[in-house]
Amino acid sequence: MMRQIFALQLLLLVLSVFISGQKDMSAAAKPLSRRPSPISVLPYDVAFLGIVFVQGMVDEHAAFLLFDTGGRETLNSRWLQSAHLQAKSGYQASGAGPAMVQASMLSHASWRIGAAQVEANAVVIDLRSLEAVFGRTIDGIIGTNFLGRYVVELDPKTQQFRVYDPGTFQPLAGAVPVPLEFDRNGYAGIQATLQFGGKATSGKFTIDSGLNGAVDVYRPFAQKKGLPVHPAELDELSNGIGGQRHNRLERATELRMGGFVLRGPVVAFNDTDDGPSAHEYAGLVGMETLQRFVVAFDFPHKRMYLSPLPTIVDPFGYERSGLRLQAAGPGFDRVEIVRVVSGSAAERAGVRPGDRLLQVDGRDAGKLGLEMIRQKSHNQQTLDLVLERNGKEIEAHLVLTPLL
């Protein structure tokens, strides 16, 4: 996934609340015969090559919600206004990124996904900057309060979001149970090991479906363990609720978790040391890792179940163009280049920050959308662009090469 990383952990500070595919078969659960029917089954959309969005209702108003295992229930102030709901102001919140943001609170909101419903306070903040980077509407975030009441299972094969009663839930036959540990803010983590050549480093990592990458490592843990082992291979910026972070990227030899070994994940060493979990966790495990499994989050019983998919052996890819994009306009149909990675195919082709992207491979960039453009930047060998710069159209041919 293009490493404009999102770790959408959110903590309301004022209220003090937030293998080559090898498997250790001894850890596997015994096959179960018949599973109970889920309370709700909904299709989900994927944005930024991994992050899950699902249709829900908040106080009986339709809302398109980002699913974040590392975040609390949150609403976009724009959505709140359109729903004609009133929130109490005067709060501050923090999330991924260095800055505090102004927030308000919608008390005792009713959150519903299909037939599954929970009552929880909603932090209300302005999410428009994230909408621009995603290139899509974000009405809110569904997170740890919902997960505290239900088991949620994500199935990348069918793109189904399944919600179960924790009292009757049974995992898929052969699913591997992984113990969850919770910090004082209620975030769930697992024990995992990163291998860099001959150096193995273990720690507790937050399970964060709001992170689009494979693994993030917090600065306090990295400094304590002497990481990264080698000079970082690539510098990037990431975007979160609290603004931008600086990240240094390096490929690990492998990631070991829950009895599985995943080869060559991209690890981001970020500069976070003041986040809600930065001193209690080693870092984050994100969706580029989790989407290689059918994964069931059973927070009520402090377990996560992993059922590996064939994609578990796929290489961990990385964006190849060097284009860092955002979308503007009511329909997110104006695609703008906000940054060009040094030494990338985009820089070699003469693309500059501030250029407007008009066409990609002969198709209108606005109609194509950021998600499809990012997929092309991952998967293709070349890109043909038409840009607008200072009122003039410019053509650029990109020969895509690995950045990492």
Secondary structure as UniProt FT lines:
FT   STRAND          10..12
FT   TURN            13..16
FT   STRAND          22..23
FT   HELIX           25..27
FT   STRAND          40..43
FT   STRAND          45..47
FT   TURN            48..50
FT   STRAND          51..58
FT   TURN            59..60
FT   STRAND          61..67
FT   TURN            69..70
FT   STRAND          74..76
FT   HELIX           77..82
FT   TURN            83..84
FT   STRAND          88..95
FT   STRAND          100..113
FT   TURN            114..115
FT   STRAND          116..125
FT   HELIX           128..134
FT   STRAND          140..142
FT   HELIX           144..147
FT   TURN            148..149
FT   STRAND          151..155
FT   TURN            156..159
FT   STRAND          160..164
FT   TURN            166..168
FT   TURN            173..174
FT   STRAND          176..179
FT   STRAND          181..182
FT   TURN            184..185
FT   STRAND          188..196
FT   TURN            197..198
FT   STRAND          199..207
FT   TURN            209..210
FT   STRAND          215..217
FT   HELIX           219..225
FT   STRAND          234..240
FT   TURN            241..242
FT   STRAND          243..251
FT   STRAND          254..257
FT   TURN            258..259
FT   STRAND          260..263
FT   STRAND          266..270
FT   TURN            276..280
FT   STRAND          283..285
FT   HELIX           287..290
FT   TURN            291..292
FT   STRAND          293..298
FT   HELIX           299..301
FT   STRAND          303..308
FT   HELIX           310..313
FT   STRAND          323..328
FT   TURN            330..331
FT   STRAND          334..340
FT   TURN            342..343
FT   HELIX           345..348
FT   TURN            349..350
FT   TURN            353..354
FT   STRAND          356..360
FT   TURN            361..362
FT   STRAND          363..364
FT   HELIX           365..379
FT   STRAND          382..389
FT   TURN            390..391
FT   STRAND          392..399
//
